[in-house]
Amino acid sequence: MNEPTSSAEFTKALGVKPNAPRIPVAQRRKARRLIVQALYQRLLSDTSPREIEEQFREEHTGKVDWEYFSEIFVGIIEQRAELDAHIAPFLDREASALDPIEQAVLYLGCYEFANRIDVPYRVVINECVDLAKVFGATDGHKYINGVLDKMALTLRPLETQRRG
């Protein structure tokens, strides 16, 4: 397979639609916030993803990037075993010992690292740290930051090698 040579070819190779409308940052941020809440609910109740998504769509009528919500939420559930394998080497304890909020935030970050190359790794880390500050334990955001920072080196090696 040939390497992409132009910006348009690279964008197409990533699966990004070149003429797709840009989603406002606030809508994407709101989607991430709801994803963490939906994952938390899923981790605690084992309710079906379809039911959780329907509930969230009914309860949150403001401007949200629902396409992103659906892709990430369902993708995390479908790829949970793979995500666990990516996350486990960077934990200092068993994943089952993590707070459900920490688990949800780490799943979100890991999924975005692995599947959403269009989102810069620093954005992923910053968004996840902010979510951990809002929903997590007092210093949970520091733990999330450390784990995701190490994970970025593995899942985004080309992007992270340029950091200085």
C-alpha positions in Angstrom: 0.0 0.0 0.0 1.3 3.4 -0.9 2.0 6.1 1.7 -0.2 9.2 1.5 1.7 12.0 -0.1 -0.8 14.9 0.0 -2.8 16.4 2.8 -6.0 15.3 1.2 -4.7 11.7 0.8 -3.5 11.7 4.5 -6.9 13.0 5.6 -8.7 10.3 3.6 -6.3 7.6 5.0 -7.3 8.7 8.5 -11.0 8.3 7.7 -11.7 12.0 8.2 -14.2 13.5 5.8 -12.5 16.5 4.2 -15.6 18.6 3.7 -17.3 17.5 6.9 -18.6 20.5 8.9 -16.4 21.4 11.8 -18.0 20.5 15.1 -17.7 23.3 17.7 -15.3 22.4 20.5 -18.0 22.9 23.1 -20.2 20.2 21.5 -17.3 17.8 21.4 -16.4 18.6 25.0 -20.0 18.0 26.1 -20.0 14.7 24.2 -16.9 13.6 26.1 -18.5 14.6 29.4 -21.6 12.6 28.6 -19.5 9.6 27.5 -17.8 9.5 30.9 -21.2 9.6 32.6 -22.6 6.9 30.3 -19.6 4.7 30.8 -19.9 5.2 34.6 -23.5 4.1 34.4 -22.6 1.1 32.2 -19.8 0.0 34.6 -22.2 0.2 37.6 -25.4 -1.2 36.1 -24.5 -3.2 33.0 -27.5 -1.5 31.3 -27.4 -2.0 27.5 -25.5 0.6 25.5 -28.6 1.3 23.4 -30.8 2.0 26.5 -28.1 4.3 28.0 -27.7 6.2 24.7 -31.5 6.6 24.4 -31.7 7.9 28.0 -28.9 10.3 27.5 -30.4 11.7 24.2 -33.7 12.2 26.0 -32.2 13.9 29.0 -29.6 16.1 27.3 -31.3 18.2 24.6 -28.6 20.9 24.2 -26.0 21.0 21.5 -23.9 17.8 21.7 -21.8 16.1 19.1 -24.1 12.9 19.2 -22.2 11.3 16.3 -19.0 11.4 18.3 -20.8 10.3 21.5 -22.2 7.2 19.7 -19.0 6.3 18.0 -16.9 6.6 21.2 -19.4 5.1 23.7 -20.2 2.1 21.6 -16.6 1.7 20.4 -15.3 1.6 24.0 -17.8 -1.1 24.9 -17.0 -3.1 21.8 -13.2 -2.8 22.3 -13.1 -3.1 26.1 -10.7 -6.1 26.1 -8.3 -4.4 23.7 -8.5 -1.1 25.7 -7.9 -3.1 29.0 -4.7 -4.6 27.4 -3.5 -1.1 26.4 -4.2 0.4 29.8 -3.0 -2.4 32.2 0.8 -1.9 31.7 0.5 1.7 32.9 -1.5 1.0 36.1 0.0 0.6 39.5 -2.9 -1.7 40.6 -5.4 -4.0 39.1 -7.9 -2.2 36.8 -10.8 -3.5 38.9 -9.4 -1.6 41.9 -9.8 1.7 40.1 -12.7 4.0 40.8 -15.4 3.7 38.1 -14.8 7.4 37.1 -11.1 6.7 36.7 -11.9 3.7 34.6 -14.3 5.6 32.4 -11.9 8.5 31.8 -9.0 6.1 31.0 -11.2 4.2 28.6 -12.1 7.4 26.9 -8.5 8.5 26.6 -7.3 5.2 25.5 -10.0 4.9 22.8 -9.2 8.3 21.5 -5.5 7.6 21.4 -6.0 4.3 19.5 -8.9 5.2 17.2 -9.1 9.0 16.8 -5.8 10.0 15.4 -7.4 13.2 14.2 -7.5 14.3 17.9 -4.1 15.5 19.1 -2.7 13.5 22.0 -2.4 16.6 24.1 -6.1 17.4 23.6 -7.0 13.9 24.7 -4.9 14.2 27.9 -6.2 17.7 28.7 -9.8 16.8 28.2 -9.5 13.6 30.3 -7.7 15.5 33.1 -10.4 18.1 33.1 -13.1 15.4 33.3 -11.2 13.7 36.1 -11.1 17.0 38.0 -14.9 17.4 37.6 -16.0 13.9 38.3 -13.1 12.1 40.0 -11.6 12.0 43.5 -9.5 14.9 44.8 -6.2 14.0 43.2 -7.5 11.5 40.6 -6.7 13.9 37.8 -3.0 13.5 38.6 -3.2 9.8 38.3 -5.1 10.1 35.0 -2.5 12.5 33.7 0.4 10.2 34.6 -1.2 7.1 33.0 -2.3 8.8 29.8 1.0 10.6 29.4 2.8 7.2 29.5 0.2 5.6 27.3 0.5 8.3 24.7 4.2 7.3 24.2 3.1 3.8 23.2 -0.1 4.5 21.3 1.0 7.8 19.6 4.8 7.3 19.2 5.2 9.5 16.1 3.3 12.4 17.6 4.9 12.2 21.0 8.5 11.9 19.8 8.3 15.5 18.7 7.5 16.8 22.2 10.2 18.5 24.0 
